[in-house]
Amino acid sequence: MVALNQQKSAIKAYLYWFFGGIFGLHLFYLGRDAHAFLTWSTLGGYGFGWLADVTKIPRYVRDYNEDPKYMAELIERMRLNKKPPYSTSRFISALMVGYLWGQLVMLAIPEEIVAGIDWNFMHWSIPLAVALGVWVVGNIGREQGGPWPTIIVSYLSYASRWYFYDINTWLTIVTFAAAVAFNQFSKEWRRKPQKPKSTLRRIGTLLLCAIIYMSLWSSYFYFNGKITDTNGDEIPVHEALHHFFTSPWWTDLKQSLYDVYQFGQHHGWYEIWKQIIELSDPQGEQNAYKVLGLSPTASQAEITTKWRALSREFHPDKVKDPSLKRGAQESFMEIQQAYETLSNIKNKRRRKNRKSVDET
């Protein structure tokens, strides 16, 4: 039996399912790491797996906690069935994951020569990816099985590629053959509990798998992906990225960032923060000077004089043309707002300066 302080709660499992179930958080909580990775990599089993777990979570919790009643039922099933009975949902899951992994490896292989190497020989890794996908699904929960029969059958069925030129056809044949092979020759009960692993090791393993998975997608987008320009021409992503990183826009931006870094090293990062705040014009002061056509050094008297002149010029009552009246009203209101903004700022500074003098 699992120690009491190690037992899992169905309530917590449902909370993890609700807030992070599409990423397999509830499955990680229940120690089903491989299941969690497959759920994350397919965004909740294409949504269907996430929804199906609503009814499965209680069973997962009882399984993890080794509930006496659940264990008695499991032992009875093992006694009655030499090997785990056929499961449609598990078989379909094996087909979906195997097909996805095989297709992903195929997409990740560069179509063109890279670094002087023709990477087409990597197509021989597609059956291995399919077999591993099927094998991982087959080793979830209380079922397990060795990978070799699945790998061997996967490679044997890979010969169908030379009879069926359609990619979807031969990849489906390879995946189906691998899934059947696992069910017939590998699948068995997991009679011994898996050795417990530390949370850090579990997270590290999942991160490594995630890095490999995302690297395959990155390889596909970088080497084989294409973008369409304004002329409708398709450009390989790796060429577009090369042109981007050699473009004047990027080189100027890179130089600007380097200059900011150098300035921060010499004058301090707080000074940069102050300049960012000033440039963002949080009080609208710079925009107000711009609206009134004045420099930041203008006095209150100059601001008032300019405001009166512009108010008379853009007063809506002076505009007779109805089509121009709305524009004049907007300009007039903008002038009033600019004057009010600058006047308030000037008053605040005067009060602050007066207070500083009094304190000294």
C-alpha positions as CSV (number, residue, x, y, z in Angstrom):
1,M,0.0,0.0,0.0
2,V,1.1,3.6,-0.7
3,A,1.8,5.6,2.5
4,L,-0.9,7.9,3.6
5,N,1.1,11.0,3.1
6,Q,1.8,10.0,-0.6
7,Q,-1.8,9.4,-1.5
8,K,-3.4,11.6,-4.2
9,S,-6.6,13.5,-4.0
10,A,-9.3,13.2,-6.7
11,I,-10.3,16.9,-6.0
12,K,-6.7,18.1,-6.6
13,A,-6.6,15.9,-9.7
14,Y,-9.7,17.5,-11.1
15,L,-8.4,21.0,-10.3
16,Y,-5.2,20.2,-12.2
17,W,-7.3,18.8,-15.0
18,F,-9.4,21.9,-15.2
19,F,-6.6,24.5,-15.1
20,G,-3.8,22.6,-16.9
21,G,-5.3,19.3,-18.1
22,I,-4.6,20.2,-21.8
23,F,-0.9,20.1,-20.9
24,G,-1.2,16.9,-18.9
25,L,-0.8,18.5,-15.4
26,H,-3.2,16.2,-13.7
27,L,-1.5,13.1,-15.2
28,F,1.9,14.3,-13.9
29,Y,0.3,14.8,-10.5
30,L,-0.9,11.2,-10.6
31,G,2.6,9.8,-11.7
32,R,1.6,9.1,-15.3
33,D,4.6,10.9,-16.8
34,A,4.5,9.3,-20.3
35,H,0.8,9.9,-20.5
36,A,1.3,13.5,-19.4
37,F,4.0,14.0,-22.1
38,L,1.7,12.6,-24.8
39,T,-1.1,14.8,-23.7
40,W,1.1,17.9,-23.7
41,S,2.5,17.1,-27.1
42,T,-0.9,16.7,-28.6
43,L,-2.6,19.5,-26.7
44,G,-4.8,17.3,-24.6
45,G,-5.0,14.4,-27.0
46,Y,-6.4,16.8,-29.7
47,G,-8.9,17.8,-27.0
48,F,-10.6,14.4,-26.9
49,G,-8.2,12.9,-24.5
50,W,-8.6,15.8,-22.1
51,L,-12.4,15.5,-22.1
52,A,-12.3,11.7,-21.8
53,D,-10.2,12.0,-18.6
54,V,-13.2,13.5,-16.8
55,T,-14.5,9.9,-16.3
56,K,-11.0,8.3,-15.9
57,I,-9.5,10.5,-13.2
58,P,-11.2,8.5,-10.3
59,R,-9.7,5.3,-11.7
60,Y,-6.3,6.9,-12.1
61,V,-6.5,8.1,-8.5
62,R,-7.5,4.6,-7.2
63,D,-4.7,3.1,-9.2
64,Y,-2.0,5.4,-7.8
65,N,-3.3,5.0,-4.3
66,E,-3.5,1.3,-4.7
67,D,-7.0,1.2,-3.4
68,P,-7.7,-2.3,-2.0
69,K,-10.9,-2.8,-3.9
70,Y,-9.3,-1.5,-7.1
71,M,-6.3,-3.8,-6.6
72,A,-8.5,-6.8,-5.9
73,E,-10.3,-6.2,-9.2
74,L,-7.0,-5.7,-11.1
75,I,-5.6,-9.0,-9.7
76,E,-8.8,-10.8,-10.7
77,R,-8.5,-9.4,-14.3
78,M,-4.8,-10.5,-14.4
79,R,-5.9,-14.0,-13.2
80,L,-8.6,-14.3,-15.8
81,N,-6.6,-12.8,-18.7
82,K,-3.1,-13.9,-19.4
83,K,-2.4,-10.6,-21.2
84,P,-4.3,-7.3,-21.1
85,P,-7.5,-7.5,-23.2
86,Y,-7.8,-5.5,-26.4
87,S,-8.7,-1.8,-25.8
88,T,-10.1,0.2,-28.7
89,S,-9.2,3.5,-27.2
90,R,-5.6,2.5,-26.4
91,F,-5.2,1.0,-29.9
92,I,-6.5,4.2,-31.6
93,S,-4.2,6.2,-29.3
94,A,-1.3,4.1,-30.4
95,L,-2.2,4.7,-34.1
96,M,-2.5,8.4,-33.6
97,V,0.7,8.9,-31.7
98,G,2.7,6.5,-33.9
99,Y,1.5,8.2,-37.0
100,L,2.2,11.7,-35.5
101,W,5.8,10.8,-34.5
102,G,6.5,9.2,-37.8
103,Q,5.1,12.1,-39.8
104,L,7.0,14.6,-37.5
105,V,10.3,12.9,-38.1
106,M,9.6,12.9,-41.9
107,L,8.8,16.6,-41.9
108,A,11.9,17.5,-39.8
109,I,14.3,15.9,-42.4
110,P,15.7,18.7,-44.6
111,E,14.5,18.4,-48.2
112,E,17.6,20.2,-49.5
113,I,21.3,19.6,-49.0
114,V,22.4,21.2,-45.7
115,A,26.1,21.6,-44.7
116,G,27.0,19.5,-47.8
117,I,25.0,16.5,-46.6
118,D,22.0,14.9,-48.3
119,W,19.8,14.1,-45.3
120,N,17.4,11.7,-47.2
121,F,19.1,8.7,-45.5
122,M,17.3,9.9,-42.3
123,H,14.1,8.6,-43.7
124,W,15.1,5.2,-42.3
125,S,14.4,6.6,-38.9
126,I,10.7,7.1,-39.6
127,P,9.7,3.4,-38.8
128,L,11.7,3.7,-35.5
129,A,9.7,6.9,-34.6
130,V,6.4,5.1,-35.4
131,A,7.4,2.1,-33.3
132,L,8.5,4.2,-30.4
133,G,5.2,6.1,-30.5
134,V,3.2,2.9,-30.4
135,W,5.5,1.5,-27.7
136,V,5.1,4.5,-25.4
137,V,1.3,4.3,-25.6
138,G,1.5,0.6,-24.8
139,N,3.5,1.2,-21.7
140,I,1.1,3.6,-19.9
141,G,-0.5,2.5,-16.7
142,R,-0.7,-1.2,-15.8
143,E,0.3,-2.4,-19.2
144,Q,3.8,-2.8,-20.7
145,G,5.7,-4.4,-23.4
146,G,9.1,-4.6,-25.1
147,P,9.9,-2.4,-28.1
148,W,11.7,-4.9,-30.4
149,P,8.8,-6.8,-32.0
150,T,7.2,-3.5,-32.7
151,I,10.4,-2.0,-34.2
152,I,11.0,-5.1,-36.4
153,V,7.5,-5.2,-37.8
154,S,7.6,-1.4,-38.3
155,Y,10.7,-1.7,-40.5
156,L,9.4,-4.7,-42.4
157,S,6.2,-2.9,-43.2
158,Y,8.3,0.1,-44.3
159,A,8.8,-1.8,-47.6
160,S,5.3,-0.8,-48.5
161,R,6.7,2.7,-49.3
162,W,8.0,1.3,-52.6
163,Y,4.6,-0.1,-53.5
164,F,2.4,2.8,-52.4
165,Y,3.8,6.2,-53.3
166,D,1.2,8.2,-51.4
167,I,2.8,9.2,-48.1
168,N,-0.4,8.9,-46.1
169,T,-1.0,5.3,-47.4
170,W,2.3,3.7,-46.6
171,L,2.7,5.6,-43.3
172,T,-0.7,4.4,-42.2
173,I,0.3,0.8,-43.1
174,V,3.5,1.1,-41.1
175,T,1.7,2.5,-38.1
176,F,-1.1,-0.1,-38.2
177,A,1.4,-2.9,-38.5
178,A,3.4,-1.6,-35.5
179,A,0.3,-1.3,-33.3
180,V,-0.9,-4.8,-34.2
181,A,2.6,-6.2,-33.5
182,F,2.7,-4.6,-30.1
183,N,-0.7,-6.0,-29.2
184,Q,0.1,-9.5,-30.4
185,F,3.7,-10.0,-29.4
186,S,4.7,-7.5,-26.7
187,K,1.7,-6.5,-24.6
188,E,1.6,-7.9,-21.1
189,W,0.6,-6.9,-17.6
190,R,2.8,-4.7,-15.5
191,R,3.0,-6.9,-12.4
192,K,5.8,-5.1,-10.6
193,P,5.3,-1.5,-9.5
194,Q,7.6,1.0,-11.2
195,K,10.4,2.4,-9.1
196,P,9.6,5.8,-7.7
197,K,11.6,8.7,-9.0
198,S,12.3,12.1,-7.6
199,T,10.2,15.0,-8.8
200,L,13.4,16.7,-10.1
201,R,14.3,13.7,-12.2
202,R,10.8,13.3,-13.5
203,I,10.7,17.0,-14.6
204,G,14.2,16.7,-16.1
205,T,13.1,13.7,-18.2
206,L,10.0,15.4,-19.4
207,L,12.0,18.6,-20.3
208,L,14.5,16.5,-22.3
209,C,11.6,14.8,-24.2
210,A,10.0,18.2,-24.8
211,I,13.3,19.6,-26.1
212,I,13.6,16.7,-28.6
213,Y,10.0,17.1,-29.6
214,M,10.2,20.9,-30.2
215,S,13.6,20.4,-32.0
216,L,11.8,18.3,-34.6
217,W,9.2,20.9,-35.1
218,S,11.9,23.6,-35.3
219,S,13.8,21.6,-37.9
220,Y,10.7,21.4,-40.0
221,F,9.9,25.1,-39.9
222,Y,13.5,26.2,-40.4
223,F,14.6,23.8,-43.2
224,N,11.3,22.9,-44.9
225,G,8.9,25.7,-44.0
226,K,8.1,28.5,-46.4
227,I,6.6,32.0,-46.2
228,T,4.8,33.9,-48.9
229,D,6.0,37.5,-49.6
230,T,3.9,40.4,-50.9
231,N,4.4,39.2,-54.5
232,G,3.0,35.8,-53.8
233,D,6.5,34.1,-54.0
234,E,7.3,31.3,-51.6
235,I,10.6,31.8,-49.7
236,P,12.2,29.1,-47.5
237,V,12.1,30.1,-43.9
238,H,15.9,29.7,-43.4
239,E,16.6,32.0,-46.3
240,A,14.1,34.6,-45.0
241,L,15.7,34.5,-41.6
242,H,19.2,34.9,-43.1
243,H,18.0,38.0,-45.1
244,F,16.3,39.3,-42.0
245,F,19.5,39.1,-39.8
246,T,21.5,40.9,-42.6
247,S,18.8,43.5,-43.2
248,P,19.5,47.2,-42.3
249,W,16.6,47.2,-40.0
250,W,18.0,44.4,-37.8
251,T,21.6,45.7,-37.9
252,D,20.4,49.2,-36.9
253,L,18.3,47.7,-34.1
254,K,21.2,45.5,-32.9
255,Q,23.5,48.5,-32.9
256,S,20.9,50.5,-30.9
257,L,20.6,47.8,-28.3
258,Y,24.3,47.6,-28.0
259,D,24.5,51.3,-27.5
260,V,21.9,51.1,-24.8
261,Y,23.8,48.4,-23.1
262,Q,27.0,50.4,-23.2
263,F,25.2,53.5,-21.8
264,G,23.8,51.4,-19.0
265,Q,27.2,50.0,-18.2
266,H,28.7,53.5,-17.9
267,H,25.8,55.5,-16.4
268,G,23.7,52.9,-14.6
269,W,20.5,51.1,-15.5
270,Y,18.4,53.4,-13.4
271,E,19.4,56.2,-15.7
272,I,18.1,54.2,-18.7
273,W,14.9,53.6,-16.8
274,K,14.4,57.3,-16.2
275,Q,14.9,58.0,-19.9
276,I,12.4,55.4,-20.8
277,I,9.8,56.9,-18.5
278,E,10.5,60.4,-19.9
279,L,10.2,59.1,-23.5
280,S,6.9,57.4,-22.7
281,D,5.6,60.9,-21.7
282,P,3.4,59.5,-18.9
283,Q,1.9,62.9,-18.0
284,G,1.4,64.0,-21.6
285,E,3.8,66.9,-21.2
286,Q,5.8,66.5,-24.4
287,N,2.6,66.0,-26.5
288,A,1.1,69.1,-24.9
289,Y,4.1,71.3,-25.9
290,K,3.8,69.8,-29.4
291,V,0.1,70.7,-29.7
292,L,0.8,74.3,-28.6
293,G,3.9,74.5,-30.8
294,L,6.2,75.4,-27.9
295,S,9.5,74.2,-26.7
296,P,9.9,72.5,-23.3
297,T,11.6,75.6,-21.9
298,A,8.6,77.8,-22.4
299,S,7.4,79.8,-19.4
300,Q,3.9,79.8,-18.0
301,A,3.3,83.3,-19.5
302,E,4.4,82.0,-23.0
303,I,2.1,79.0,-22.6
304,T,-0.9,81.2,-21.7
305,T,-0.2,83.6,-24.6
306,K,0.0,80.8,-27.1
307,W,-3.1,79.1,-25.7
308,R,-5.2,82.2,-26.1
309,A,-4.0,82.8,-29.6
310,L,-4.7,79.2,-30.7
311,S,-8.0,79.2,-28.9
312,R,-9.2,82.3,-30.9
313,E,-7.8,80.8,-34.2
314,F,-9.5,77.4,-33.8
315,H,-12.7,78.4,-32.0
316,P,-15.6,76.4,-33.5
317,D,-17.8,79.6,-33.7
318,K,-15.4,81.1,-36.3
319,V,-15.8,78.1,-38.7
320,K,-18.8,78.4,-41.0
321,D,-18.2,75.4,-43.2
322,P,-20.1,72.4,-41.6
323,S,-17.6,70.0,-43.0
324,L,-14.7,71.7,-41.2
325,K,-16.5,72.5,-38.0
326,R,-16.0,69.0,-36.4
327,G,-12.2,69.2,-37.1
328,A,-12.1,72.6,-35.5
329,Q,-13.9,71.4,-32.4
330,E,-11.5,68.5,-32.0
331,S,-8.5,70.9,-32.4
332,F,-10.0,73.4,-29.9
333,M,-10.5,70.6,-27.3
334,E,-7.0,69.3,-27.8
335,I,-5.6,72.9,-27.3
336,Q,-7.6,73.3,-24.1
337,Q,-6.4,69.9,-22.8
338,A,-2.8,70.7,-23.6
339,Y,-3.0,74.0,-21.8
340,E,-4.6,72.4,-18.7
341,T,-1.9,69.7,-18.7
342,L,1.0,72.1,-18.8
343,S,-0.6,74.5,-16.3
344,N,-1.1,71.6,-13.8
345,I,2.4,70.4,-14.2
346,K,3.9,73.9,-13.8
347,N,1.8,74.5,-10.7
348,K,2.9,71.2,-9.1
349,R,6.6,72.0,-9.8
350,R,6.3,75.4,-8.3
351,R,4.7,74.0,-5.2
352,K,7.4,71.4,-4.9
353,N,10.2,73.9,-5.4
354,R,8.6,76.2,-2.8
355,K,8.4,73.4,-0.3
356,S,12.0,72.4,-0.9
357,V,13.1,76.0,-0.3
358,D,11.1,76.3,2.9
359,E,12.6,73.0,4.3
360,T,16.1,74.3,3.7
